[in-house]
Amino acid sequence: MTSRYSEKNKKRNQNRILNVLIAVVVGLILVFGYQLFFSSEPEAVETTAPGEKNTDTNKSEDNFEVEINDEVVENPEDSENSDELEEKTVDGGGPEGPWEPIGTEQEGAHTSSFEKGTVDWEEKIKALEYATGLSREEGMVIWWLGNGGGPEKARGVVSLPENRNTPYEVYLEWIENEGWKPISVKKINK
């Protein structure tokens, strides 16, 4: 009789230990999964090439935290055809705006692409450069570029390597036949 009781007790203890271990493993999976998707040190998509350095060291960082609404600014130059838009210099820009669509080489129905090297990807990068005043030539690092809440919206996080803890968060919106338009730029603290 006691052996049956001790066997049952032993099994109960083994089950408790196994349940605790399972809970620990699930907890670790959740922690690592959270860190993977919401890490404060995301992996860079692009980095500065060796020998390149930042040429824009005189920028004041006091005025960079700006939240802009998505007001559309009418510009008569935007009625140009797409070939002329490629060569057009877009007025405004920088973190304080105002912003206009950057122009596009894409024709027909737009499909957003987050695949590096596609025309849509390159135009998103161009819009990020325009919105922040940074450039790949200066060593701009693209920490994240992905969906911004809808099929015609994108969100990017960029900075220069030395400003990695205070990157720009930029929201973009696709304007039909005109390209990606920055609608919000703000400096965030990680």
C-alpha positions in Angstrom: 0.0 0.0 0.0 2.8 2.5 0.8 4.6 1.7 -2.3 1.6 2.6 -4.4 1.2 5.8 -2.5 4.9 6.7 -2.9 4.7 5.9 -6.6 1.8 8.2 -7.0 3.5 10.9 -5.0 6.7 10.5 -7.1 4.7 10.8 -10.3 2.9 13.9 -9.0 6.3 15.5 -8.2 7.7 14.6 -11.6 4.6 16.2 -13.2 5.1 19.4 -11.2 8.7 19.6 -12.2 7.9 19.0 -15.8 5.2 21.7 -15.7 7.5 24.2 -14.1 10.2 23.5 -16.8 7.6 23.9 -19.5 6.5 27.2 -18.0 10.2 28.3 -17.9 10.8 27.4 -21.6 7.6 29.2 -22.7 8.6 32.2 -20.7 12.1 32.2 -22.3 10.5 31.9 -25.7 8.3 34.9 -25.0 11.2 37.0 -23.7 13.5 36.2 -26.7 10.6 36.6 -29.1 9.8 40.1 -27.6 13.5 41.0 -27.8 13.7 39.9 -31.4 10.7 42.0 -32.6 10.9 44.9 -30.2 14.6 45.2 -29.5 16.1 48.7 -28.7 19.2 47.7 -30.7 17.8 46.5 -34.1 20.1 45.1 -36.7 21.0 47.7 -39.3 19.9 47.3 -42.9 22.6 49.5 -44.3 25.8 50.8 -42.7 28.5 53.3 -43.4 31.1 52.2 -45.8 34.7 52.1 -44.5 36.4 55.5 -44.9 33.1 57.4 -45.1 32.4 59.9 -42.4 29.5 62.2 -41.4 29.9 65.6 -43.1 26.9 67.2 -41.4 28.2 67.8 -37.8 26.8 71.3 -37.4 23.1 70.3 -37.2 21.3 71.4 -34.0 19.4 68.6 -32.4 17.2 70.9 -30.4 14.6 71.3 -33.1 14.1 67.8 -34.4 11.2 66.5 -32.3 8.4 67.5 -34.7 5.0 66.0 -35.2 3.4 67.0 -38.5 -0.2 66.4 -39.6 -0.9 64.9 -43.0 -2.0 68.2 -44.6 -1.7 68.0 -48.4 0.1 71.0 -49.9 -1.0 71.8 -53.4 1.8 72.5 -55.9 1.2 73.3 -59.5 4.5 71.5 -60.5 2.9 68.2 -59.3 0.8 68.0 -62.5 3.9 67.1 -64.5 4.2 63.7 -66.1 6.2 60.9 -64.4 9.3 61.4 -66.5 9.5 65.0 -65.5 8.9 64.1 -61.8 12.1 62.0 -61.8 14.2 65.0 -62.5 12.2 67.4 -60.3 13.9 68.8 -57.2 11.3 68.6 -54.4 11.1 71.8 -52.3 11.0 71.7 -48.5 12.0 68.6 -46.8 14.1 68.0 -43.7 12.6 67.1 -40.3 10.5 70.3 -40.1 9.0 70.0 -43.6 7.0 71.0 -45.5 6.9 67.8 -47.5 5.7 66.9 -51.0 5.5 63.5 -52.7 9.0 62.7 -54.0 8.0 61.6 -57.5 7.9 58.1 -58.9 9.1 55.9 -61.7 6.3 53.4 -61.1 3.4 53.2 -63.5 0.0 51.6 -63.1 -1.5 50.2 -59.9 0.9 50.6 -57.0 2.0 47.7 -54.9 4.1 48.4 -51.9 7.3 46.4 -51.7 9.6 46.0 -48.7 12.1 43.9 -50.7 15.5 45.6 -50.8 16.5 46.7 -54.3 13.1 47.1 -55.8 12.0 50.5 -57.3 9.4 50.9 -54.5 12.0 50.2 -51.8 14.4 52.7 -53.3 11.7 55.3 -53.5 10.9 54.8 -49.8 14.6 55.3 -49.0 14.6 58.5 -51.1 11.5 59.7 -49.1 13.2 58.9 -45.8 16.3 60.9 -46.9 14.1 63.8 -48.0 12.1 63.7 -44.7 15.1 63.6 -42.4 17.7 65.6 -44.3 20.1 62.6 -43.9 21.6 60.6 -46.8 23.1 57.3 -47.5 26.3 59.1 -48.6 26.5 60.5 -45.0 26.2 57.0 -43.7 22.4 57.0 -42.9 21.5 53.7 -41.2 18.1 52.2 -41.9 17.2 50.5 -38.6 13.7 49.5 -39.7 11.5 49.9 -42.8 8.1 48.2 -42.9 4.4 48.6 -43.0 3.1 51.9 -41.5 -0.5 50.7 -40.8 -1.9 50.1 -44.3 -1.2 48.9 -47.8 -0.3 52.5 -49.0 1.6 53.5 -45.8 5.2 52.8 -44.6 7.2 53.5 -41.5 10.9 53.8 -41.3 13.4 54.4 -38.5 16.8 55.9 -39.5 19.7 57.8 -38.0 23.4 58.4 -38.5 25.5 55.8 -36.7 26.6 58.3 -34.0 22.9 59.2 -33.3 21.7 55.6 -33.0 19.9 56.3 -29.6 17.9 59.2 -31.0 16.8 58.0 -34.5 14.1 59.6 -36.7 10.7 57.8 -37.0 9.2 58.7 -40.3 5.7 57.8 -41.6 5.2 57.8 -45.4 2.0 57.7 -47.4 1.7 56.7 -51.1 0.2 59.4 -53.3 -1.1 58.0 -56.5 1.1 58.9 -59.5 3.2 61.2 -57.3 5.1 58.8 -55.1 5.9 58.5 -51.4 5.1 61.5 -49.2 6.4 62.0 -45.7 3.5 62.8 -43.4 5.2 62.6 -40.0 8.8 62.9 -38.7 9.8 62.8 -35.1 13.0 62.1 -33.2 12.6 59.3 -30.7 14.6 58.3 -27.7 15.3 54.6 -27.4 
